[in-house]
Amino acid sequence: MKRAEIEKIVKDFLVEEIEVDEDAIKPEALLKEDLGIDSLDFVDIVVIVERNFGFKIKPEEMAGVQTLGQFCDYIESRTGAGTQ
């Protein structure tokens, strides 16, 4: 899976499932402050990531993830994207 595919899937579920304003979705956007993602949203995101990307998010690996770009980096590293 390529980075562009990851970003599209993430953007789509943020807009459709979490109801984030599409204009706010930028790599530098802070998940909590800019996108308004709270702990309940994060539970939904865990389920969506597992369904779309086939792995479970490990909370300890997400500790340093603050921006949308870092979140996509995390997914990319877990799916092996870019190594193909």
All heavy atoms as an XYZ file, in Angstrom:
664
protein
N       0.845     -1.184      0.000
C       0.000      0.000      0.000
C       0.889      1.246      0.000
O       1.824      1.341      0.774
C      -0.891     -0.026      1.248
C      -1.797      1.170      1.353
S      -2.961      1.088      2.728
C      -4.015     -0.227      2.187
N       0.587      2.151     -0.882
C       1.377      3.375     -1.015
C       0.904      4.444     -0.041
O      -0.223      4.407      0.443
C       1.280      3.893     -2.442
C       1.860      2.943     -3.472
C       1.898      3.602     -4.821
C       2.350      2.707     -5.937
N       3.466      1.888     -5.752
N       1.799      5.400      0.236
C       1.494      6.493      1.177
C       0.223      7.247      0.769
O      -0.610      7.567      1.615
C       2.705      7.434      1.257
C       2.502      8.680      2.097
C       2.301      8.324      3.562
N       2.155      9.511      4.368
C       2.867      9.772      5.443
N       3.781      8.915      5.874
N       2.673     10.867      6.140
N       0.054      7.510     -0.508
C      -1.130      8.244     -0.973
C      -2.420      7.486     -0.643
O      -3.429      8.102     -0.280
C      -1.038      8.509     -2.468
N      -2.379      6.157     -0.733
C      -3.547      5.341     -0.388
C      -3.854      5.444      1.103
O      -5.019      5.553      1.494
C      -3.310      3.877     -0.756
C      -3.206      3.612     -2.239
C      -2.831      2.174     -2.513
O      -1.634      1.842     -2.379
O      -3.732      1.384     -2.859
N      -2.807      5.392      1.919
C      -2.981      5.522      3.366
C      -3.619      6.866      3.694
O      -4.588      6.944      4.449
C      -1.628      5.371      4.102
C      -1.124      3.936      3.977
C      -1.748      5.784      5.571
C       0.290      3.725      4.457
N      -3.081      7.931      3.111
C      -3.600      9.270      3.392
C      -5.056      9.414      2.957
O      -5.849     10.039      3.654
C      -2.731     10.322      2.712
C      -1.365     10.437      3.367
C      -0.396     11.357      2.644
O      -0.720     11.831      1.519
O       0.688     11.602      3.196
N      -5.422      8.815      1.824
C      -6.810      8.891      1.360
C      -7.741      8.146      2.310
O      -8.811      8.658      2.669
C      -6.947      8.337     -0.054
C      -8.383      8.439     -0.556
C      -8.563      7.913     -1.942
C      -9.975      7.986     -2.478
N     -11.064      8.241     -1.603
N      -7.359      6.951      2.725
C      -8.185      6.173      3.650
C      -8.354      6.930      4.961
O      -9.462      7.034      5.492
C      -7.585      4.772      3.881
C      -7.705      3.934      2.599
C      -8.268      4.064      5.048
C      -6.908      2.643      2.619
N      -7.253      7.479      5.495
C      -7.305      8.220      6.757
C      -8.197      9.451      6.603
O      -9.068      9.705      7.447
C      -5.887      8.610      7.234
C      -5.942      9.591      8.388
C      -5.110      7.357      7.641
N      -8.010     10.194      5.527
C      -8.826     11.393      5.292
C     -10.304     11.021      5.216
O     -11.149     11.660      5.850
C      -8.391     12.082      4.005
C      -9.220     13.292      3.660
C      -8.759     13.922      2.362
C      -9.628     15.102      1.984
N      -9.211     15.723      0.741
N     -10.617      9.980      4.450
C     -12.014      9.570      4.284
C     -12.654      9.185      5.611
O     -13.772      9.605      5.910
C     -12.130      8.410      3.286
C     -11.862      8.841      1.852
O     -11.798     10.058      1.577
O     -11.698      7.943      0.995
N     -11.953      8.401      6.438
C     -12.595      8.003      7.689
C     -12.655      9.144      8.692
O     -13.587      9.223      9.491
C     -12.068      6.688      8.273
C     -10.734      6.689      8.961
C     -10.502      7.374     10.126
C      -9.712      5.893      8.458
C      -9.284      7.314     10.768
C      -8.492      5.823      9.092
C      -8.274      6.545     10.252
N     -11.705     10.073      8.642
C     -11.797     11.231      9.530
C     -13.000     12.092      9.176
O     -13.721     12.555     10.071
C     -10.514     12.068      9.470
C      -9.295     11.476     10.157
C      -8.073     12.360      9.913
C      -9.528     11.301     11.650
N     -13.239     12.292      7.892
C     -14.368     13.120      7.449
C     -15.697     12.399      7.682
O     -16.633     12.972      8.247
C     -14.211     13.502      5.957
C     -15.468     14.158      5.419
C     -13.016     14.435      5.785
N     -15.775     11.126      7.283
C     -17.044     10.402      7.321
C     -17.400      9.860      8.703
O     -18.557      9.946      9.117
C     -17.017      9.260      6.309
C     -16.942      9.761      4.876
C     -16.651      8.665      3.869
O     -16.865      7.474      4.185
O     -16.201      9.005      2.760
N     -16.435      9.303      9.400
C     -16.718      8.633     10.671
C     -16.539      9.551     11.892
O     -17.313      9.489     12.838
C     -15.818      7.398     10.837
C     -15.880      6.408      9.701
C     -17.158      5.600      9.674
O     -17.792      5.429     10.730
O     -17.526      5.150      8.572
N     -15.503     10.370     11.867
C     -15.178     11.207     13.027
C     -15.747     12.623     12.843
O     -15.791     13.409     13.768
C     -13.642     11.251     13.269
C     -13.049      9.837     13.259
C     -13.296     11.954     14.568
C     -13.566      8.909     14.345
N     -16.195     12.933     11.617
C     -16.797     14.220     11.274
C     -15.837     15.401     11.439
O     -16.194     16.456     11.944
C     -18.094     14.441     12.056
C     -19.137     13.385     11.738
C     -20.431     13.557     12.498
O     -20.557     14.496     13.306
O     -21.337     12.738     12.270
N     -14.609     15.194     10.999
C     -13.606     16.256     10.982
C     -13.837     17.091      9.728
O     -14.141     16.547      8.665
C     -12.179     15.650     10.977
C     -11.120     16.717     10.764
C     -11.922     14.893     12.275
N     -13.695     18.407      9.856
C     -13.830     19.307      8.711
C     -12.718     18.997      7.709
O     -11.538     19.003      8.054
C     -13.736     20.759      9.183
C     -13.853     21.759      8.047
O     -14.302     21.385      6.945
O     -13.494     22.930      8.270
N     -13.096     18.727      6.473
C     -12.130     18.336      5.446
C     -11.020     19.376      5.257
O      -9.876     19.032      4.995
C     -12.854     18.101      4.114
C     -11.998     17.460      3.068
C     -12.787     17.020      1.849
O     -14.032     16.988      1.903
O     -12.143     16.699      0.834
N     -11.346     20.647      5.408
C     -10.345     21.709      5.243
C      -9.265     21.678      6.329
O      -8.176     22.216      6.139
C     -11.014     23.088      5.237
C     -11.900     23.291      4.010
O     -11.626     22.649      2.966
O     -12.857     24.072      4.098
N      -9.563     21.058      7.465
C      -8.602     20.992      8.576
C      -7.595     19.861      8.400
O      -6.587     19.816      9.110
C      -9.346     20.822      9.897
N      -7.844     18.976      7.465
C      -7.004     17.789      7.308
C      -5.753     18.139      6.507
O      -5.778     18.262      5.289
C      -7.797     16.639      6.662
C      -8.958     16.271      7.578
C      -6.900     15.445      6.387
C      -9.872     15.217      7.046
N      -4.670     18.310      7.254
C      -3.349     18.627      6.703
C      -2.323     17.828      7.491
O      -2.547     17.527      8.664
C      -3.060     20.119      6.861
C      -4.041     20.996      6.132
C      -3.757     22.460      6.388
C      -4.706     23.293      5.568
N      -5.611     24.083      6.286
N      -1.184     17.489      6.898
C      -0.184     16.689      7.611
C       0.263     17.308      8.937
O       0.520     16.589      9.899
C       0.989     16.612      6.629
C       0.376     16.811      5.296
C      -0.790     17.746      5.510
N       0.320     18.623      9.005
C       0.795     19.286     10.228
C      -0.300     19.493     11.275
O      -0.025     19.963     12.383
C       1.451     20.629      9.877
C       0.509     21.677      9.325
C       0.240     21.581      7.821
O       0.704     20.634      7.149
O      -0.461     22.466      7.311
N      -1.544     19.126     10.956
C      -2.656     19.310     11.886
C      -2.464     18.456     13.132
O      -2.172     17.262     13.044
C      -3.970     18.958     11.207
N      -2.624     19.096     14.287
C      -2.538     18.375     15.557
C      -3.822     17.582     15.762
O      -4.928     18.121     15.585
C      -2.330     19.348     16.715
C      -1.007     20.122     16.682
C      -1.020     21.242     17.717
C       0.167     19.197     16.916
N      -3.691     16.325     16.130
C      -4.853     15.445     16.247
C      -5.871     15.982     17.251
O      -7.062     16.050     16.953
C      -4.414     14.032     16.634
C      -3.528     13.315     15.616
C      -3.058     11.981     16.173
C      -4.242     13.119     14.292
N      -5.416     16.370     18.416
C      -6.340     16.835     19.457
C      -6.753     18.282     19.245
O      -7.937     18.600     19.187
C      -5.708     16.682     20.842
C      -5.523     15.241     21.272
C      -4.899     15.166     22.630
C      -4.630     13.718     23.017
N      -3.953     13.615     24.298
N      -5.783     19.159     19.130
C      -6.071     20.587     19.099
C      -6.720     21.042     17.796
O      -7.698     21.784     17.810
C      -4.802     21.414     19.359
C      -4.252     21.272     20.759
C      -3.368     20.046     20.961
O      -3.284     19.187     20.057
O      -2.756     19.927     22.035
N      -6.186     20.613     16.653
C      -6.677     21.092     15.360
C      -7.851     20.272     14.820
O      -8.772     20.816     14.212
C      -5.552     21.103     14.318
C      -4.428     22.061     14.673
O      -4.675     23.045     15.406
O      -3.295     21.824     14.229
N      -7.801     18.968     15.029
C      -8.837     18.096     14.472
C      -9.918     17.742     15.490
O     -10.946     17.184     15.133
C      -8.211     16.817     13.899
C      -7.157     17.037     12.811
C      -6.642     15.701     12.304
C      -7.704     17.872     11.667
N      -9.684     18.055     16.755
C     -10.688     17.824     17.785
C     -10.913     16.363     18.124
O     -11.975     15.982     18.617
N      -9.903     15.528     17.888
C     -10.040     14.102     18.179
C      -9.857     13.885     19.681
O      -8.837     14.257     20.258
C      -9.021     13.284     17.369
C      -9.356     13.421     15.877
C      -9.008     11.820     17.801
C      -8.348     12.811     14.950
N     -10.877     13.302     20.314
C     -10.802     13.034     21.749
C     -10.667     11.533     21.994
O     -10.554     10.752     21.047
C     -12.014     13.624     22.478
C     -13.345     13.039     22.007
O     -13.360     11.915     21.450
O     -14.378     13.695     22.193
N     -10.671     11.138     23.247
C     -10.433      9.731     23.580
C     -11.529      8.815     23.024
O     -11.246      7.683     22.629
C     -10.287      9.544     25.089
O     -11.427     10.034     25.758
N     -12.770      9.279     22.964
C     -13.837      8.453     22.386
C     -13.647      8.292     20.886
O     -13.862      7.201     20.338
C     -15.206      9.070     22.672
C     -15.645      9.039     24.135
C     -16.971      9.747     24.300
C     -15.731      7.616     24.650
N     -13.228      9.366     20.221
C     -12.929      9.269     18.786
C     -11.787      8.292     18.551
O     -11.793      7.542     17.577
C     -12.531     10.639     18.211
C     -13.678     11.625     18.185
O     -14.843     11.203     18.050
O     -13.395     12.837     18.298
N     -10.807      8.318     19.440
C      -9.647      7.446     19.270
C     -10.047      5.974     19.324
O      -9.501      5.155     18.587
C      -8.566      7.758     20.308
C      -7.274      7.076     20.002
C      -6.481      7.491     18.944
C      -6.850      5.979     20.740
C      -5.296      6.840     18.630
C      -5.672      5.323     20.440
C      -4.894      5.761     19.381
N     -11.035      5.641     20.151
C     -11.530      4.257     20.196
C     -12.080      3.871     18.827
O     -11.799      2.776     18.315
C     -12.613      4.094     21.295
C     -13.277      2.731     21.211
C     -12.005      4.308     22.672
N     -12.835      4.771     18.203
C     -13.359      4.505     16.858
C     -12.219      4.364     15.850
O     -12.263      3.509     14.966
C     -14.290      5.636     16.407
C     -15.587      5.682     17.192
O     -15.997      4.630     17.731
O     -16.196      6.767     17.257
N     -11.217      5.218     15.973
C     -10.079      5.185     15.057
C      -9.345      3.847     15.151
O      -8.933      3.294     14.137
C      -9.132      6.374     15.319
C      -9.812      7.669     14.840
C      -7.790      6.182     14.641
C      -9.089      8.939     15.249
N      -9.203      3.321     16.365
C      -8.545      2.022     16.554
C      -9.280      0.941     15.750
O      -8.659      0.147     15.040
C      -8.481      1.648     18.058
C      -8.089      0.196     18.254
C      -7.520      2.570     18.794
N     -10.597      0.945     15.836
C     -11.403     -0.046     15.120
C     -11.282      0.160     13.607
O     -11.113     -0.798     12.845
C     -12.887      0.034     15.561
C     -13.771     -0.852     14.695
C     -13.017     -0.336     17.025
N     -11.333      1.404     13.172
C     -11.252      1.718     11.742
C      -9.886      1.318     11.174
O      -9.798      0.754     10.082
C     -11.547      3.213     11.509
C     -13.015      3.503     11.839
C     -11.232      3.612     10.076
C     -13.334      4.982     11.990
N      -8.816      1.601     11.922
C      -7.471      1.233     11.465
C      -7.351     -0.277     11.356
O      -6.829     -0.804     10.367
C      -6.384      1.819     12.394
C      -5.029      1.180     12.135
C      -6.289      3.332     12.213
N      -7.855     -0.990     12.348
C      -7.788     -2.449     12.301
C      -8.554     -2.984     11.086
O      -8.064     -3.867     10.373
C      -8.359     -3.044     13.587
C      -8.202     -4.542     13.662
C      -8.621     -5.121     14.995
O      -8.822     -4.360     15.961
O      -8.747     -6.348     15.062
N      -9.715     -2.434     10.818
C     -10.542     -2.886      9.687
C      -9.886     -2.561      8.339
O      -9.892     -3.373      7.426
C     -11.926     -2.239      9.780
C     -12.891     -2.699      8.712
C     -14.287     -2.149      8.897
N     -14.279     -0.696      8.771
C     -14.994      0.133      9.514
N     -15.790     -0.335     10.448
N     -14.932      1.425      9.330
N      -9.302     -1.362      8.219
C      -8.757     -0.919      6.929
C      -7.322     -1.353      6.670
O      -6.928     -1.527      5.521
C      -8.840      0.610      6.816
C     -10.239      1.076      6.518
O     -10.712      0.954      5.404
N     -10.916      1.590      7.523
N      -6.538     -1.471      7.744
C      -5.111     -1.733      7.558
C      -4.654     -3.079      8.119
O      -3.521     -3.479      7.905
C      -4.281     -0.601      8.170
C      -4.552      0.740      7.521
C      -5.281      1.707      8.178
C      -4.090      1.011      6.244
C      -5.547      2.940      7.588
C      -4.343      2.235      5.640
C      -5.072      3.202      6.317
N      -5.516     -3.758      8.881
C      -5.217     -5.114      9.319
C      -4.256     -5.258     10.487
O      -3.628     -6.294     10.636
N      -4.127     -4.218     11.320
C      -3.312     -4.345     12.532
C      -3.947     -3.568     13.670
O      -4.763     -2.688     13.437
C      -1.870     -3.870     12.296
C      -1.728     -2.381     12.102
C      -1.536     -1.539     13.196
C      -1.779     -1.825     10.837
C      -1.417     -0.168     13.020
C      -1.650     -0.461     10.655
C      -1.472      0.371     11.751
N      -3.574     -3.943     14.877
C      -4.079     -3.237     16.059
C      -3.079     -2.167     16.468
O      -1.873     -2.394     16.470
C      -4.278     -4.211     17.225
C      -5.397     -5.190     16.983
C      -5.613     -6.064     18.199
C      -6.636     -7.128     17.865
N      -7.772     -7.121     18.715
N      -3.619     -1.004     16.809
C      -2.773      0.092     17.288
C      -2.274     -0.256     18.685
O      -3.045     -0.675     19.545
C      -3.556      1.419     17.322
C      -3.849      1.882     15.900
C      -2.802      2.484     18.085
C      -4.673      3.145     15.806
N      -0.977     -0.084     18.891
C      -0.383     -0.296     20.207
C      -0.252      1.077     20.876
O       0.470      1.938     20.356
C       0.981     -0.956     20.079
C       0.914     -2.340     19.467
C       2.276     -2.954     19.338
C       2.189     -4.323     18.695
N       3.503     -4.904     18.489
N      -0.946      1.292     21.995
C      -0.934      2.607     22.634
C       0.473      3.141     22.909
O       0.738      4.329     22.725
C      -1.699      2.395     23.937
C      -2.583      1.232     23.653
C      -1.818      0.361     22.694
N       1.389      2.261     23.285
C       2.753      2.718     23.596
C       3.466      3.241     22.355
O       4.326      4.119     22.442
C       3.567      1.619     24.276
C       3.825      0.382     23.442
C       2.741     -0.688     23.505
O       1.635     -0.422     24.029
O       2.993     -1.802     23.004
N       3.091      2.737     21.183
C       3.698      3.222     19.944
C       3.108      4.556     19.499
O       3.713      5.276     18.719
C       3.513      2.190     18.824
C       4.278      0.921     19.061
C       4.055     -0.120     17.979
O       3.168      0.047     17.120
O       4.776     -1.125     18.010
N       1.930      4.874     19.996
C       1.259      6.113     19.617
C       1.610      7.275     20.552
O       1.185      8.396     20.315
C      -0.262      5.911     19.642
C      -0.780      5.019     18.531
S      -0.653      5.778     16.911
C      -1.799      7.125     17.081
N       2.404      7.021     21.570
C       2.689      8.035     22.588
C       3.234      9.334     22.003
O       2.860     10.415     22.433
C       3.650      7.475     23.632
N       4.098      9.267     21.008
C       4.695     10.472     20.454
C       3.970     11.034     19.243
O       4.386     12.036     18.672
N       2.872     10.404     18.863
C       2.147     10.833     17.670
C       1.231     11.998     18.023
O       0.310     11.849     18.816
C       1.333      9.662     17.062
C       0.485     10.130     15.902
C       2.265      8.551     16.632
N       1.515     13.151     17.429
C       0.713     14.336     17.721
C       0.046     14.924     16.489
O      -0.992     15.560     16.598
C       1.586     15.405     18.377
C       2.119     14.968     19.720
C       2.967     16.045     20.373
O       3.294     17.052     19.758
N       3.324     15.826     21.609
N       0.637     14.707     15.309
C       0.083     15.299     14.093
C      -0.490     14.225     13.175
O      -0.181     13.042     13.310
C       1.151     16.082     13.301
O       2.110     15.154     12.784
C       1.839     17.134     14.161
N      -1.287     14.681     12.236
C      -1.863     13.759     11.268
C      -0.771     13.107     10.423
O      -0.830     11.920     10.126
C      -2.865     14.503     10.375
C      -3.640     13.650      9.391
C      -4.396     12.531     10.102
C      -4.597     14.514      8.599
N       0.249     13.871     10.073
C       1.373     13.316      9.316
C       2.083     12.213     10.080
O       2.441     11.176      9.513
N       2.280     12.420     11.377
C       2.921     11.392     12.208
C       2.038     10.151     12.308
O       2.535      9.026     12.331
C       3.211     11.941     13.609
C       4.302     12.982     13.635
C       4.405     13.670     14.987
O       3.443     13.747     15.753
N       5.586     14.212     15.274
N       0.722     10.362     12.351
C      -0.212      9.233     12.398
C      -0.105      8.413     11.109
O      -0.043      7.186     11.153
C      -1.637      9.744     12.615
C      -2.661      8.659     12.732
C      -2.608      7.730     13.758
C      -3.694      8.572     11.816
C      -3.556      6.716     13.861
C      -4.647      7.578     11.909
C      -4.580      6.647     12.936
N      -0.035      9.091      9.966
C       0.132      8.389      8.690
C       1.491      7.700      8.626
O       1.601      6.591      8.101
C      -0.065      9.347      7.521
S      -1.785      9.866      7.297
N       2.532      8.344      9.179
C       3.859      7.713      9.260
C       3.773      6.408     10.047
O       4.367      5.395      9.667
C       4.870      8.628      9.958
C       5.244      9.854      9.144
O       4.981      9.888      7.926
O       5.798     10.795      9.758
N       3.047      6.445     11.166
C       2.888      5.267     12.017
C       2.210      4.140     11.234
O       2.681      3.000     11.232
C       2.079      5.627     13.272
C       1.659      4.435     14.082
C       2.587      3.707     14.823
C       0.338      4.010     14.097
C       2.199      2.596     15.553
C      -0.061      2.907     14.831
C       0.882      2.197     15.559
O       0.490      1.102     16.278
N       1.103      4.467     10.553
C       0.398      3.451      9.763
C       1.313      2.905      8.675
O       1.391      1.698      8.463
C      -0.897      4.028      9.156
C      -1.900      4.344     10.281
C      -1.509      3.048      8.145
C      -3.125      5.093      9.824
N       2.029      3.798      8.009
C       2.939      3.393      6.944
C       4.005      2.433      7.475
O       4.309      1.412      6.854
C       3.586      4.633      6.337
C       4.436      4.366      5.129
C       4.958      5.647      4.487
O       5.059      6.676      5.168
O       5.256      5.589      3.294
N       4.541      2.716      8.649
C       5.586      1.854      9.220
C       5.022      0.483      9.609
O       5.709     -0.529      9.508
C       6.233      2.517     10.437
O       5.365      2.531     11.552
N       3.769      0.455     10.058
C       3.148     -0.815     10.478
C       2.691     -1.651      9.293
O       2.607     -2.872      9.400
C       1.961     -0.543     11.401
C       2.299     -0.006     12.774
C       3.058     -0.983     13.659
N       2.462     -2.301     13.759
C       1.523     -2.654     14.637
N       1.101     -1.790     15.544
N       1.029     -3.864     14.638
N       2.376     -1.018      8.161
C       1.897     -1.763      7.001
C       3.002     -2.110      6.022
O       2.788     -2.855      5.080
C       0.808     -0.979      6.232
O       1.364      0.240      5.768
C      -0.417     -0.723      7.086
N       4.188     -1.544      6.251
C       5.297     -1.804      5.343
C       5.197     -1.024      4.053
O       5.870     -1.333      3.082
N       4.354      0.005      4.033
C       4.215      0.838      2.827
C       5.544      1.505      2.523
O       6.321      1.826      3.421
C       3.125      1.883      3.020
N       5.785      1.727      1.274
C       7.027      2.376      0.879
C       8.193      1.404      0.740
O       9.207      1.740      0.183
N       8.043      0.191      1.254
C       9.110     -0.788      1.146
C       8.889     -1.692     -0.070
O       9.653     -2.591     -0.311
C       9.189     -1.670      2.412
O       7.944     -2.338      2.609
C       9.534     -0.832      3.626
N       7.789     -1.453     -0.778
C       7.457     -2.295     -1.920
C       7.966     -1.675     -3.189
O       8.095     -0.529     -3.345
C       5.943     -2.477     -1.998
C       5.417     -3.099     -0.741
C       3.885     -2.995     -0.659
O       3.232     -2.355     -1.453
N       3.330     -3.646      0.338
